[in-house]
Each structure stands twice: as C-alpha cells, then as structure tokens.
Amino acid sequence: MDELGRKSVEEFKLSQKIPLVVVLENVRSAYNVGSVFRTADAFLIEAIYLKKTALGAEETVQWKHFTSAGGAIEELKLNGFKVFAIEQVLNSISLEKISVTDKTALIFGNEVSGIEQSTIALCDGCIEIPQLGMKHSLNIATAAGVVLWEIVRTRLA
C-alpha cells in the first residue's frame, strides 16, 4: 500500500473525515451497499447509516444501523446535520447548484421505489441529479458516486 500512497485501515480510521453522512433507506442489494461503502471510503465520508444490516460492512467506514429513516434523521439533526434526500421531486435543487459546506447527510432510497414520502417530509430539501437523456433514473450506487464526488469536489476546490 505504501508504494501506491494508500492509507492503511488504521490510518483511514484516524484521518479527518468530510462531515458528510450517507443514509441508505431500504437499499436491497448487497452490491449497492458495498459499492456505497467503497465510494465513502474513497472520499473520506464520515459515516453511513443503514436501515438494514451492514451486509458485510467494510472495516474502514464508520457505520450505524437504524430501525427507521426518521430516527436517523432525528439523530443527525440533533448533531447539527442538514439532511437532504437525493430524489426527483417538485422543487428539488439541481446538484450543480447546491453548495454544501456544513455538516450534511444525504439520503439515498430503494432501488425501485426511491425514498419514502414520509422521509422526504423530514428533510431540509431534495437534491436532484441532472439527467439529459430519455432515462431519468440511475442505479443507487451510481447516483451515490455522482453526488458524493460532486460534493467532495466542491469542498476540495
């Protein structure tokens, strides 16, 4: 790892993280969960909150299980996080127009049904990924990669 400039597990755990938490609501696929863990590792994301079990959680990214998205949102807000759903809804903010500088949590939803309306109602807003083609949905792992990179990229600039 040294020759590649990569952190060890211990170095990763001690690294200063970007104050960004990913919340996965009802994500079914272990592949999608695993991909989000790898993306969170790549961008030094603070933590992942899961509504389901960790499905072989990674060693590096801090994670926490929760029984409802509402409970996760309540805890995040008590800890000073702004919470945004990543969803296409009326009045959502286009990703390229969002400026995230504070502690932020991003909720990604189920592969088929997206984020529950009751969860969206608890959020501070919704962020939408611009999509220019005929299809207007992305796989959750792809969407997480796009959104997390854009937010990390703007913080690095």
Salt bridges, closest charged atoms under 4 A:
GLU75 OE1 - LYS64 NZ 2.71
GLU111 OE1 - ARG28 NE 3.54
ASP124 OD1 - LYS77 NZ 3.52
GLU150 OE2 - ARG153 NH2 2.70
